Amino acid sequence: MTPPIAAVNRLTLREQVLKALRTAITSGEIPAGADLVETELADSYQVSRGTVREALRTLQQAGLVEGDARGRLRVHQPSPQEVRELFMVRAALETLAVREIAAAPDRDERLARLREVLPPEQAKNFLTALDLDLAFHERLCELSGNATLLELWRGLESRMRIVLCTGAEGEPLPLMSGTHHLPFLDSIGDPNAHEPHLVVFGHMQQAAGHWADEVVADD
């Protein structure tokens, strides 16, 4: 049973249903593995089943929704292997971003802009911590100046949000704190710091291990 969601503005019906569904899925409001029943969703949104069906089709194409042999739809449930792969792809992208920033002539200016979005030590709740954490990593990719890199990172964000919300119980994790992101800044600003790939891959491996275990525990 999906949670009730407020009716949407009928002036942009399909787009708002799609946005509301995507938000509910990527925030964990509708958790990974949950069934998505057209009639229930149509009642929740107060729209036609056809409008819901179009939104679900778009989300299925994006990899956020999956179907079984009987045609029933559910929120995509990532496997432990998929979790590890997603984090390793992010590690490759973000290692390149760190190297691009470190080699830029305006490195210090970019570093200062990245420091502006360094996550706090303790956010008020898990979803706030998640938003701040991903905002830091997105800014890192943006400051690389590589538009293709940023586009690829953003293409993974919704799938990452499903992973990161798996097993979440409302409390921010230490991995999301500023302390765990400071090595990124050090690897950019300090020529004697560890190699960027060691910093980024170390961070991502730790995160991958945690959330792969959460996916298994949630099965």
Rosetta constraint file for C-alpha pairs under 8 A:
AtomPair CA 1 CA 35 HARMONIC 7.49 0.50
AtomPair CA 1 CA 40 HARMONIC 7.46 0.50
AtomPair CA 2 CA 30 HARMONIC 6.51 0.50
AtomPair CA 2 CA 35 HARMONIC 7.98 0.50
AtomPair CA 2 CA 36 HARMONIC 7.41 0.50
AtomPair CA 2 CA 40 HARMONIC 7.13 0.50
AtomPair CA 2 CA 41 HARMONIC 7.17 0.50
AtomPair CA 3 CA 29 HARMONIC 7.49 0.50
AtomPair CA 3 CA 30 HARMONIC 7.35 0.50
AtomPair CA 3 CA 44 HARMONIC 7.77 0.50
AtomPair CA 4 CA 44 HARMONIC 5.14 0.50
AtomPair CA 4 CA 45 HARMONIC 7.86 0.50
AtomPair CA 5 CA 44 HARMONIC 5.44 0.50
AtomPair CA 5 CA 45 HARMONIC 6.10 0.50
AtomPair CA 6 CA 44 HARMONIC 6.99 0.50
AtomPair CA 6 CA 45 HARMONIC 6.22 0.50
AtomPair CA 7 CA 44 HARMONIC 7.01 0.50
AtomPair CA 7 CA 45 HARMONIC 4.61 0.50
AtomPair CA 7 CA 46 HARMONIC 5.61 0.50
AtomPair CA 7 CA 47 HARMONIC 7.97 0.50
AtomPair CA 8 CA 13 HARMONIC 6.78 0.50
AtomPair CA 8 CA 16 HARMONIC 6.39 0.50
AtomPair CA 8 CA 17 HARMONIC 6.91 0.50
AtomPair CA 8 CA 45 HARMONIC 6.34 0.50
AtomPair CA 8 CA 46 HARMONIC 7.64 0.50
AtomPair CA 9 CA 13 HARMONIC 6.16 0.50
AtomPair CA 9 CA 16 HARMONIC 7.19 0.50
AtomPair CA 12 CA 16 HARMONIC 6.07 0.50
AtomPair CA 13 CA 17 HARMONIC 6.11 0.50
AtomPair CA 13 CA 51 HARMONIC 7.67 0.50
AtomPair CA 14 CA 18 HARMONIC 6.11 0.50
AtomPair CA 14 CA 51 HARMONIC 5.91 0.50
AtomPair CA 14 CA 52 HARMONIC 7.74 0.50
AtomPair CA 14 CA 54 HARMONIC 7.53 0.50
AtomPair CA 14 CA 55 HARMONIC 6.78 0.50
AtomPair CA 15 CA 19 HARMONIC 6.09 0.50
AtomPair CA 15 CA 55 HARMONIC 7.96 0.50
AtomPair CA 16 CA 20 HARMONIC 5.92 0.50
AtomPair CA 17 CA 21 HARMONIC 6.00 0.50
AtomPair CA 17 CA 45 HARMONIC 7.29 0.50
AtomPair CA 17 CA 51 HARMONIC 7.66 0.50
AtomPair CA 17 CA 52 HARMONIC 6.98 0.50
AtomPair CA 17 CA 55 HARMONIC 6.64 0.50
AtomPair CA 18 CA 22 HARMONIC 6.01 0.50
AtomPair CA 18 CA 52 HARMONIC 7.90 0.50
AtomPair CA 18 CA 55 HARMONIC 4.85 0.50
AtomPair CA 18 CA 56 HARMONIC 7.58 0.50
AtomPair CA 18 CA 58 HARMONIC 7.89 0.50
AtomPair CA 18 CA 59 HARMONIC 7.84 0.50
AtomPair CA 19 CA 23 HARMONIC 6.08 0.50
AtomPair CA 20 CA 24 HARMONIC 6.13 0.50
AtomPair CA 21 CA 25 HARMONIC 6.17 0.50
AtomPair CA 21 CA 55 HARMONIC 7.77 0.50
AtomPair CA 22 CA 26 HARMONIC 6.03 0.50
AtomPair CA 22 CA 59 HARMONIC 7.34 0.50
AtomPair CA 23 CA 27 HARMONIC 5.84 0.50
AtomPair CA 24 CA 28 HARMONIC 6.28 0.50
AtomPair CA 24 CA 29 HARMONIC 4.89 0.50
AtomPair CA 24 CA 30 HARMONIC 5.48 0.50
AtomPair CA 25 CA 29 HARMONIC 6.06 0.50
AtomPair CA 25 CA 30 HARMONIC 4.93 0.50
AtomPair CA 25 CA 31 HARMONIC 6.30 0.50
AtomPair CA 25 CA 32 HARMONIC 7.53 0.50
AtomPair CA 25 CA 64 HARMONIC 7.85 0.50
AtomPair CA 25 CA 75 HARMONIC 7.10 0.50
AtomPair CA 25 CA 162 HARMONIC 6.89 0.50
AtomPair CA 26 CA 30 HARMONIC 7.97 0.50
AtomPair CA 26 CA 158 HARMONIC 6.01 0.50
AtomPair CA 26 CA 159 HARMONIC 7.54 0.50
AtomPair CA 26 CA 161 HARMONIC 5.11 0.50
AtomPair CA 26 CA 162 HARMONIC 5.07 0.50
AtomPair CA 26 CA 165 HARMONIC 7.47 0.50
AtomPair CA 27 CA 127 HARMONIC 7.26 0.50
AtomPair CA 27 CA 161 HARMONIC 6.80 0.50
AtomPair CA 27 CA 162 HARMONIC 7.16 0.50
AtomPair CA 27 CA 165 HARMONIC 6.54 0.50
AtomPair CA 28 CA 32 HARMONIC 7.24 0.50
AtomPair CA 28 CA 162 HARMONIC 6.65 0.50
AtomPair CA 28 CA 165 HARMONIC 5.37 0.50
AtomPair CA 28 CA 166 HARMONIC 7.23 0.50
AtomPair CA 30 CA 34 HARMONIC 6.46 0.50
AtomPair CA 30 CA 75 HARMONIC 7.58 0.50
AtomPair CA 31 CA 75 HARMONIC 6.88 0.50
AtomPair CA 31 CA 162 HARMONIC 7.66 0.50
AtomPair CA 31 CA 165 HARMONIC 7.76 0.50
AtomPair CA 31 CA 166 HARMONIC 7.25 0.50
AtomPair CA 32 CA 74 HARMONIC 7.76 0.50
AtomPair CA 32 CA 75 HARMONIC 4.99 0.50
AtomPair CA 32 CA 76 HARMONIC 5.68 0.50
AtomPair CA 32 CA 77 HARMONIC 4.94 0.50
AtomPair CA 32 CA 78 HARMONIC 7.78 0.50
AtomPair CA 32 CA 162 HARMONIC 6.61 0.50
AtomPair CA 32 CA 166 HARMONIC 6.89 0.50
AtomPair CA 33 CA 74 HARMONIC 5.70 0.50
AtomPair CA 33 CA 75 HARMONIC 4.97 0.50
AtomPair CA 33 CA 76 HARMONIC 5.90 0.50
AtomPair CA 33 CA 77 HARMONIC 5.02 0.50
AtomPair CA 34 CA 74 HARMONIC 5.28 0.50
AtomPair CA 34 CA 75 HARMONIC 5.45 0.50
AtomPair CA 35 CA 72 HARMONIC 7.61 0.50
AtomPair CA 35 CA 73 HARMONIC 6.01 0.50
AtomPair CA 35 CA 74 HARMONIC 4.15 0.50
AtomPair CA 35 CA 75 HARMONIC 6.61 0.50
AtomPair CA 36 CA 40 HARMONIC 7.92 0.50
AtomPair CA 36 CA 41 HARMONIC 7.33 0.50
AtomPair CA 36 CA 72 HARMONIC 7.67 0.50
AtomPair CA 36 CA 73 HARMONIC 5.39 0.50
AtomPair CA 36 CA 74 HARMONIC 4.96 0.50
AtomPair CA 36 CA 75 HARMONIC 7.03 0.50
AtomPair CA 37 CA 41 HARMONIC 6.19 0.50
AtomPair CA 37 CA 72 HARMONIC 7.80 0.50
AtomPair CA 37 CA 73 HARMONIC 7.15 0.50
AtomPair CA 38 CA 42 HARMONIC 5.92 0.50
AtomPair CA 38 CA 49 HARMONIC 5.78 0.50
AtomPair CA 38 CA 52 HARMONIC 6.31 0.50
AtomPair CA 38 CA 53 HARMONIC 6.74 0.50
AtomPair CA 39 CA 43 HARMONIC 6.21 0.50
AtomPair CA 39 CA 49 HARMONIC 6.27 0.50
AtomPair CA 40 CA 44 HARMONIC 6.19 0.50
AtomPair CA 41 CA 45 HARMONIC 6.10 0.50
AtomPair CA 41 CA 49 HARMONIC 7.91 0.50
AtomPair CA 41 CA 52 HARMONIC 6.89 0.50
AtomPair CA 42 CA 46 HARMONIC 5.48 0.50
AtomPair CA 42 CA 47 HARMONIC 5.03 0.50
AtomPair CA 42 CA 48 HARMONIC 5.65 0.50
AtomPair CA 42 CA 49 HARMONIC 5.42 0.50
AtomPair CA 42 CA 51 HARMONIC 7.97 0.50
AtomPair CA 42 CA 52 HARMONIC 6.19 0.50
AtomPair CA 43 CA 47 HARMONIC 6.76 0.50
AtomPair CA 47 CA 51 HARMONIC 6.60 0.50
AtomPair CA 47 CA 52 HARMONIC 7.33 0.50
AtomPair CA 48 CA 52 HARMONIC 6.66 0.50
AtomPair CA 49 CA 53 HARMONIC 5.97 0.50
AtomPair CA 50 CA 54 HARMONIC 6.28 0.50
AtomPair CA 51 CA 55 HARMONIC 6.49 0.50
AtomPair CA 52 CA 56 HARMONIC 6.16 0.50
AtomPair CA 53 CA 57 HARMONIC 6.11 0.50
AtomPair CA 54 CA 58 HARMONIC 6.41 0.50
AtomPair CA 55 CA 59 HARMONIC 6.33 0.50
AtomPair CA 56 CA 60 HARMONIC 5.99 0.50
AtomPair CA 56 CA 65 HARMONIC 7.09 0.50
AtomPair CA 57 CA 61 HARMONIC 6.26 0.50
AtomPair CA 58 CA 62 HARMONIC 6.37 0.50
AtomPair CA 59 CA 63 HARMONIC 6.37 0.50
AtomPair CA 59 CA 64 HARMONIC 5.38 0.50
AtomPair CA 59 CA 65 HARMONIC 5.61 0.50
AtomPair CA 60 CA 64 HARMONIC 5.65 0.50
AtomPair CA 60 CA 65 HARMONIC 4.33 0.50
AtomPair CA 60 CA 66 HARMONIC 5.78 0.50
AtomPair CA 61 CA 65 HARMONIC 7.78 0.50
AtomPair CA 63 CA 76 HARMONIC 7.03 0.50
AtomPair CA 63 CA 159 HARMONIC 7.41 0.50
AtomPair CA 64 CA 75 HARMONIC 6.11 0.50
AtomPair CA 64 CA 76 HARMONIC 5.23 0.50
AtomPair CA 64 CA 158 HARMONIC 7.53 0.50
AtomPair CA 64 CA 159 HARMONIC 6.49 0.50
AtomPair CA 65 CA 73 HARMONIC 6.69 0.50
AtomPair CA 65 CA 74 HARMONIC 5.72 0.50
AtomPair CA 65 CA 75 HARMONIC 4.57 0.50
AtomPair CA 65 CA 76 HARMONIC 4.80 0.50
AtomPair CA 66 CA 73 HARMONIC 5.61 0.50
AtomPair CA 66 CA 74 HARMONIC 5.63 0.50
AtomPair CA 66 CA 75 HARMONIC 6.27 0.50
AtomPair CA 66 CA 76 HARMONIC 5.37 0.50
AtomPair CA 67 CA 71 HARMONIC 5.55 0.50
AtomPair CA 67 CA 72 HARMONIC 5.35 0.50
AtomPair CA 67 CA 73 HARMONIC 4.35 0.50
AtomPair CA 67 CA 74 HARMONIC 6.38 0.50
AtomPair CA 68 CA 72 HARMONIC 5.58 0.50
AtomPair CA 68 CA 73 HARMONIC 6.69 0.50
AtomPair CA 78 CA 82 HARMONIC 5.88 0.50
AtomPair CA 78 CA 83 HARMONIC 6.47 0.50
AtomPair CA 78 CA 163 HARMONIC 6.89 0.50
AtomPair CA 78 CA 215 HARMONIC 7.21 0.50
AtomPair CA 79 CA 83 HARMONIC 6.32 0.50
AtomPair CA 79 CA 212 HARMONIC 7.54 0.50
AtomPair CA 79 CA 215 HARMONIC 6.73 0.50
AtomPair CA 79 CA 216 HARMONIC 7.76 0.50
AtomPair CA 80 CA 84 HARMONIC 6.36 0.50
AtomPair CA 80 CA 211 HARMONIC 7.83 0.50
AtomPair CA 80 CA 212 HARMONIC 4.47 0.50
AtomPair CA 80 CA 213 HARMONIC 7.20 0.50
AtomPair CA 80 CA 215 HARMONIC 6.19 0.50
AtomPair CA 80 CA 216 HARMONIC 6.76 0.50
AtomPair CA 81 CA 85 HARMONIC 6.19 0.50
AtomPair CA 81 CA 212 HARMONIC 7.46 0.50
AtomPair CA 82 CA 86 HARMONIC 6.10 0.50
AtomPair CA 83 CA 87 HARMONIC 6.41 0.50
AtomPair CA 83 CA 163 HARMONIC 6.87 0.50
AtomPair CA 83 CA 208 HARMONIC 6.29 0.50
AtomPair CA 83 CA 211 HARMONIC 7.02 0.50
AtomPair CA 83 CA 212 HARMONIC 5.80 0.50
AtomPair CA 84 CA 88 HARMONIC 6.17 0.50
AtomPair CA 84 CA 205 HARMONIC 7.76 0.50
AtomPair CA 84 CA 208 HARMONIC 5.12 0.50
AtomPair CA 84 CA 209 HARMONIC 7.38 0.50
AtomPair CA 84 CA 212 HARMONIC 6.77 0.50
AtomPair CA 85 CA 89 HARMONIC 6.15 0.50
AtomPair CA 86 CA 90 HARMONIC 6.24 0.50
AtomPair CA 86 CA 156 HARMONIC 7.70 0.50
AtomPair CA 86 CA 160 HARMONIC 7.33 0.50
AtomPair CA 87 CA 91 HARMONIC 6.06 0.50
AtomPair CA 87 CA 204 HARMONIC 5.64 0.50
AtomPair CA 87 CA 205 HARMONIC 7.22 0.50
AtomPair CA 87 CA 207 HARMONIC 7.55 0.50
AtomPair CA 87 CA 208 HARMONIC 5.89 0.50
AtomPair CA 88 CA 92 HARMONIC 6.30 0.50
AtomPair CA 88 CA 201 HARMONIC 7.29 0.50
AtomPair CA 88 CA 204 HARMONIC 6.70 0.50
AtomPair CA 88 CA 205 HARMONIC 7.44 0.50
AtomPair CA 89 CA 93 HARMONIC 6.35 0.50
AtomPair CA 90 CA 94 HARMONIC 5.94 0.50
AtomPair CA 90 CA 153 HARMONIC 6.93 0.50
AtomPair CA 90 CA 204 HARMONIC 7.71 0.50
AtomPair CA 91 CA 95 HARMONIC 5.86 0.50
AtomPair CA 91 CA 197 HARMONIC 7.81 0.50
AtomPair CA 91 CA 200 HARMONIC 5.76 0.50
AtomPair CA 91 CA 201 HARMONIC 5.41 0.50
AtomPair CA 91 CA 204 HARMONIC 6.07 0.50
AtomPair CA 92 CA 96 HARMONIC 6.45 0.50
AtomPair CA 92 CA 197 HARMONIC 7.93 0.50
AtomPair CA 92 CA 201 HARMONIC 7.81 0.50
AtomPair CA 93 CA 97 HARMONIC 6.35 0.50
AtomPair CA 93 CA 141 HARMONIC 7.76 0.50
AtomPair CA 93 CA 149 HARMONIC 6.46 0.50
AtomPair CA 93 CA 153 HARMONIC 7.15 0.50
AtomPair CA 94 CA 98 HARMONIC 6.12 0.50
AtomPair CA 94 CA 137 HARMONIC 7.69 0.50
AtomPair CA 94 CA 140 HARMONIC 7.26 0.50
AtomPair CA 94 CA 141 HARMONIC 6.40 0.50
AtomPair CA 94 CA 200 HARMONIC 6.89 0.50
AtomPair CA 95 CA 99 HARMONIC 6.30 0.50
AtomPair CA 95 CA 196 HARMONIC 5.90 0.50
AtomPair CA 95 CA 197 HARMONIC 5.34 0.50
AtomPair CA 95 CA 200 HARMONIC 5.91 0.50
AtomPair CA 95 CA 201 HARMONIC 7.76 0.50
AtomPair CA 96 CA 100 HARMONIC 6.10 0.50
AtomPair CA 96 CA 144 HARMONIC 7.94 0.50
AtomPair CA 97 CA 101 HARMONIC 6.24 0.50
AtomPair CA 97 CA 140 HARMONIC 6.45 0.50
AtomPair CA 97 CA 141 HARMONIC 5.34 0.50
AtomPair CA 97 CA 143 HARMONIC 7.47 0.50
AtomPair CA 97 CA 144 HARMONIC 4.78 0.50
AtomPair CA 97 CA 146 HARMONIC 7.80 0.50
AtomPair CA 97 CA 149 HARMONIC 7.77 0.50
AtomPair CA 98 CA 102 HARMONIC 6.10 0.50
AtomPair CA 98 CA 140 HARMONIC 7.20 0.50
AtomPair CA 98 CA 144 HARMONIC 7.01 0.50
AtomPair CA 98 CA 184 HARMONIC 7.41 0.50
AtomPair CA 98 CA 187 HARMONIC 7.54 0.50
AtomPair CA 98 CA 188 HARMONIC 6.21 0.50
AtomPair CA 98 CA 196 HARMONIC 6.48 0.50
AtomPair CA 99 CA 103 HARMONIC 6.16 0.50
AtomPair CA 99 CA 188 HARMONIC 7.28 0.50
AtomPair CA 99 CA 196 HARMONIC 6.79 0.50
AtomPair CA 100 CA 104 HARMONIC 6.23 0.50
AtomPair CA 100 CA 144 HARMONIC 5.26 0.50
AtomPair CA 100 CA 145 HARMONIC 7.67 0.50
AtomPair CA 101 CA 107 HARMONIC 5.73 0.50
AtomPair CA 101 CA 110 HARMONIC 6.91 0.50
AtomPair CA 101 CA 111 HARMONIC 7.67 0.50
AtomPair CA 101 CA 143 HARMONIC 6.67 0.50
AtomPair CA 101 CA 144 HARMONIC 5.21 0.50
AtomPair CA 101 CA 145 HARMONIC 7.99 0.50
AtomPair CA 101 CA 188 HARMONIC 6.81 0.50
AtomPair CA 102 CA 107 HARMONIC 5.71 0.50
AtomPair CA 102 CA 187 HARMONIC 7.91 0.50
AtomPair CA 102 CA 188 HARMONIC 4.76 0.50
AtomPair CA 102 CA 189 HARMONIC 6.82 0.50
AtomPair CA 103 CA 107 HARMONIC 6.84 0.50
AtomPair CA 106 CA 110 HARMONIC 6.42 0.50
AtomPair CA 107 CA 111 HARMONIC 6.01 0.50
AtomPair CA 107 CA 188 HARMONIC 7.90 0.50
AtomPair CA 107 CA 189 HARMONIC 7.72 0.50
AtomPair CA 108 CA 112 HARMONIC 6.15 0.50
AtomPair CA 108 CA 189 HARMONIC 7.22 0.50
AtomPair CA 109 CA 113 HARMONIC 6.44 0.50
AtomPair CA 110 CA 114 HARMONIC 6.26 0.50
AtomPair CA 110 CA 143 HARMONIC 6.32 0.50
AtomPair CA 111 CA 115 HARMONIC 6.13 0.50
AtomPair CA 111 CA 185 HARMONIC 6.94 0.50
AtomPair CA 111 CA 188 HARMONIC 7.31 0.50
AtomPair CA 111 CA 189 HARMONIC 7.23 0.50
AtomPair CA 112 CA 116 HARMONIC 6.46 0.50
AtomPair CA 113 CA 117 HARMONIC 7.35 0.50
AtomPair CA 114 CA 118 HARMONIC 6.76 0.50
AtomPair CA 114 CA 136 HARMONIC 7.07 0.50
AtomPair CA 114 CA 139 HARMONIC 6.42 0.50
AtomPair CA 114 CA 140 HARMONIC 6.41 0.50
AtomPair CA 114 CA 143 HARMONIC 7.70 0.50
AtomPair CA 114 CA 185 HARMONIC 7.88 0.50
AtomPair CA 115 CA 185 HARMONIC 7.42 0.50
AtomPair CA 117 CA 132 HARMONIC 7.46 0.50
AtomPair CA 117 CA 135 HARMONIC 7.05 0.50
AtomPair CA 117 CA 136 HARMONIC 5.48 0.50
AtomPair CA 117 CA 139 HARMONIC 7.72 0.50
AtomPair CA 118 CA 132 HARMONIC 7.92 0.50
AtomPair CA 118 CA 136 HARMONIC 6.07 0.50
AtomPair CA 118 CA 178 HARMONIC 5.71 0.50
AtomPair CA 118 CA 181 HARMONIC 7.12 0.50
AtomPair CA 118 CA 182 HARMONIC 7.85 0.50
AtomPair CA 119 CA 129 HARMONIC 7.58 0.50
AtomPair CA 119 CA 132 HARMONIC 5.67 0.50
AtomPair CA 119 CA 133 HARMONIC 6.05 0.50
AtomPair CA 119 CA 136 HARMONIC 7.00 0.50
AtomPair CA 119 CA 176 HARMONIC 7.10 0.50
AtomPair CA 119 CA 177 HARMONIC 5.64 0.50
AtomPair CA 119 CA 178 HARMONIC 4.59 0.50
AtomPair CA 119 CA 181 HARMONIC 7.65 0.50
AtomPair CA 120 CA 177 HARMONIC 5.77 0.50
AtomPair CA 120 CA 178 HARMONIC 5.13 0.50
AtomPair CA 121 CA 177 HARMONIC 4.68 0.50
AtomPair CA 121 CA 178 HARMONIC 5.24 0.50
AtomPair CA 121 CA 179 HARMONIC 6.79 0.50
AtomPair CA 122 CA 129 HARMONIC 7.80 0.50
AtomPair CA 122 CA 172 HARMONIC 7.26 0.50
AtomPair CA 122 CA 177 HARMONIC 6.44 0.50
AtomPair CA 123 CA 128 HARMONIC 6.31 0.50
AtomPair CA 123 CA 129 HARMONIC 5.24 0.50
AtomPair CA 123 CA 172 HARMONIC 6.61 0.50
AtomPair CA 124 CA 128 HARMONIC 6.66 0.50
AtomPair CA 124 CA 129 HARMONIC 7.37 0.50
AtomPair CA 124 CA 172 HARMONIC 7.76 0.50
AtomPair CA 125 CA 129 HARMONIC 6.25 0.50
AtomPair CA 125 CA 170 HARMONIC 5.77 0.50
AtomPair CA 125 CA 171 HARMONIC 5.54 0.50
AtomPair CA 125 CA 172 HARMONIC 5.78 0.50
AtomPair CA 126 CA 130 HARMONIC 6.05 0.50
AtomPair CA 126 CA 168 HARMONIC 7.24 0.50
AtomPair CA 126 CA 169 HARMONIC 7.60 0.50
AtomPair CA 126 CA 170 HARMONIC 4.85 0.50
AtomPair CA 126 CA 171 HARMONIC 4.92 0.50
AtomPair CA 126 CA 172 HARMONIC 4.30 0.50
AtomPair CA 126 CA 173 HARMONIC 7.53 0.50
AtomPair CA 127 CA 131 HARMONIC 6.20 0.50
AtomPair CA 127 CA 170 HARMONIC 7.44 0.50
AtomPair CA 127 CA 172 HARMONIC 7.80 0.50
AtomPair CA 128 CA 132 HARMONIC 6.25 0.50
AtomPair CA 129 CA 133 HARMONIC 5.97 0.50
AtomPair CA 129 CA 172 HARMONIC 5.82 0.50
AtomPair CA 129 CA 176 HARMONIC 6.40 0.50
AtomPair CA 129 CA 177 HARMONIC 7.86 0.50
AtomPair CA 130 CA 134 HARMONIC 6.17 0.50
AtomPair CA 130 CA 164 HARMONIC 7.75 0.50
AtomPair CA 130 CA 172 HARMONIC 7.75 0.50
AtomPair CA 130 CA 176 HARMONIC 7.12 0.50
AtomPair CA 131 CA 135 HARMONIC 5.99 0.50
AtomPair CA 132 CA 136 HARMONIC 6.31 0.50
AtomPair CA 133 CA 137 HARMONIC 6.64 0.50
AtomPair CA 133 CA 176 HARMONIC 5.66 0.50
AtomPair CA 133 CA 177 HARMONIC 7.71 0.50
AtomPair CA 134 CA 138 HARMONIC 5.98 0.50
AtomPair CA 135 CA 139 HARMONIC 6.05 0.50
AtomPair CA 136 CA 140 HARMONIC 6.21 0.50
AtomPair CA 137 CA 141 HARMONIC 6.44 0.50
AtomPair CA 138 CA 142 HARMONIC 6.13 0.50
AtomPair CA 138 CA 150 HARMONIC 7.41 0.50
AtomPair CA 138 CA 153 HARMONIC 7.43 0.50
AtomPair CA 138 CA 154 HARMONIC 7.56 0.50
AtomPair CA 139 CA 143 HARMONIC 5.98 0.50
AtomPair CA 140 CA 144 HARMONIC 6.57 0.50
AtomPair CA 141 CA 145 HARMONIC 7.58 0.50
AtomPair CA 141 CA 146 HARMONIC 7.52 0.50
AtomPair CA 141 CA 149 HARMONIC 6.72 0.50
AtomPair CA 141 CA 150 HARMONIC 5.32 0.50
AtomPair CA 141 CA 153 HARMONIC 7.46 0.50
AtomPair CA 142 CA 146 HARMONIC 7.13 0.50
AtomPair CA 142 CA 147 HARMONIC 7.39 0.50
AtomPair CA 142 CA 150 HARMONIC 5.77 0.50
AtomPair CA 146 CA 150 HARMONIC 6.46 0.50
AtomPair CA 147 CA 151 HARMONIC 6.15 0.50
AtomPair CA 148 CA 152 HARMONIC 6.19 0.50
AtomPair CA 149 CA 153 HARMONIC 6.24 0.50
AtomPair CA 150 CA 154 HARMONIC 6.15 0.50
AtomPair CA 151 CA 155 HARMONIC 6.18 0.50
AtomPair CA 152 CA 156 HARMONIC 6.74 0.50
AtomPair CA 153 CA 157 HARMONIC 6.59 0.50
AtomPair CA 154 CA 158 HARMONIC 7.91 0.50
AtomPair CA 156 CA 160 HARMONIC 6.08 0.50
AtomPair CA 157 CA 161 HARMONIC 6.14 0.50
AtomPair CA 158 CA 162 HARMONIC 6.59 0.50
AtomPair CA 159 CA 163 HARMONIC 6.52 0.50
AtomPair CA 160 CA 164 HARMONIC 6.03 0.50
AtomPair CA 161 CA 165 HARMONIC 6.02 0.50
AtomPair CA 162 CA 166 HARMONIC 6.43 0.50
AtomPair CA 163 CA 211 HARMONIC 6.99 0.50
AtomPair CA 163 CA 215 HARMONIC 7.80 0.50
AtomPair CA 164 CA 168 HARMONIC 7.44 0.50
AtomPair CA 164 CA 211 HARMONIC 6.91 0.50
AtomPair CA 166 CA 211 HARMONIC 7.49 0.50
AtomPair CA 166 CA 214 HARMONIC 6.53 0.50
AtomPair CA 166 CA 215 HARMONIC 6.46 0.50
AtomPair CA 166 CA 218 HARMONIC 7.40 0.50
AtomPair CA 167 CA 214 HARMONIC 5.61 0.50
AtomPair CA 167 CA 215 HARMONIC 7.25 0.50
AtomPair CA 167 CA 217 HARMONIC 7.94 0.50
AtomPair CA 167 CA 218 HARMONIC 6.53 0.50
AtomPair CA 172 CA 176 HARMONIC 6.92 0.50
AtomPair CA 173 CA 177 HARMONIC 7.27 0.50
AtomPair CA 174 CA 180 HARMONIC 7.34 0.50
AtomPair CA 175 CA 180 HARMONIC 5.73 0.50
AtomPair CA 175 CA 207 HARMONIC 7.14 0.50
AtomPair CA 176 CA 180 HARMONIC 6.75 0.50
AtomPair CA 176 CA 181 HARMONIC 7.74 0.50
AtomPair CA 177 CA 181 HARMONIC 6.88 0.50
AtomPair CA 178 CA 182 HARMONIC 6.18 0.50
AtomPair CA 179 CA 183 HARMONIC 7.95 0.50
AtomPair CA 180 CA 203 HARMONIC 7.69 0.50
AtomPair CA 181 CA 185 HARMONIC 7.27 0.50
AtomPair CA 182 CA 186 HARMONIC 6.33 0.50
AtomPair CA 183 CA 187 HARMONIC 6.01 0.50
AtomPair CA 183 CA 199 HARMONIC 6.42 0.50
AtomPair CA 184 CA 188 HARMONIC 6.57 0.50
AtomPair CA 184 CA 196 HARMONIC 7.52 0.50
AtomPair CA 184 CA 199 HARMONIC 6.59 0.50
AtomPair CA 184 CA 200 HARMONIC 7.04 0.50
AtomPair CA 185 CA 189 HARMONIC 6.16 0.50
AtomPair CA 186 CA 190 HARMONIC 5.37 0.50
AtomPair CA 186 CA 193 HARMONIC 6.21 0.50
AtomPair CA 187 CA 191 HARMONIC 7.20 0.50
AtomPair CA 187 CA 193 HARMONIC 5.25 0.50
AtomPair CA 187 CA 194 HARMONIC 6.11 0.50
AtomPair CA 187 CA 195 HARMONIC 6.64 0.50
AtomPair CA 187 CA 196 HARMONIC 5.60 0.50
AtomPair CA 187 CA 199 HARMONIC 7.25 0.50
AtomPair CA 188 CA 196 HARMONIC 7.64 0.50
AtomPair CA 194 CA 198 HARMONIC 6.61 0.50
AtomPair CA 194 CA 199 HARMONIC 6.62 0.50
AtomPair CA 195 CA 199 HARMONIC 6.61 0.50
AtomPair CA 196 CA 200 HARMONIC 6.09 0.50
AtomPair CA 197 CA 201 HARMONIC 5.68 0.50
AtomPair CA 198 CA 202 HARMONIC 5.73 0.50
AtomPair CA 199 CA 203 HARMONIC 6.31 0.50
AtomPair CA 200 CA 204 HARMONIC 6.19 0.50
AtomPair CA 201 CA 205 HARMONIC 5.83 0.50
AtomPair CA 202 CA 206 HARMONIC 6.27 0.50
AtomPair CA 203 CA 207 HARMONIC 6.35 0.50
AtomPair CA 204 CA 208 HARMONIC 5.89 0.50
AtomPair CA 205 CA 209 HARMONIC 6.09 0.50
AtomPair CA 206 CA 210 HARMONIC 6.40 0.50
AtomPair CA 207 CA 211 HARMONIC 6.26 0.50
AtomPair CA 208 CA 212 HARMONIC 5.81 0.50
AtomPair CA 209 CA 213 HARMONIC 6.27 0.50
AtomPair CA 210 CA 214 HARMONIC 6.43 0.50
AtomPair CA 211 CA 215 HARMONIC 6.16 0.50
AtomPair CA 212 CA 216 HARMONIC 6.47 0.50
AtomPair CA 213 CA 217 HARMONIC 6.18 0.50
AtomPair CA 214 CA 218 HARMONIC 6.04 0.50
AtomPair CA 215 CA 219 HARMONIC 6.50 0.50
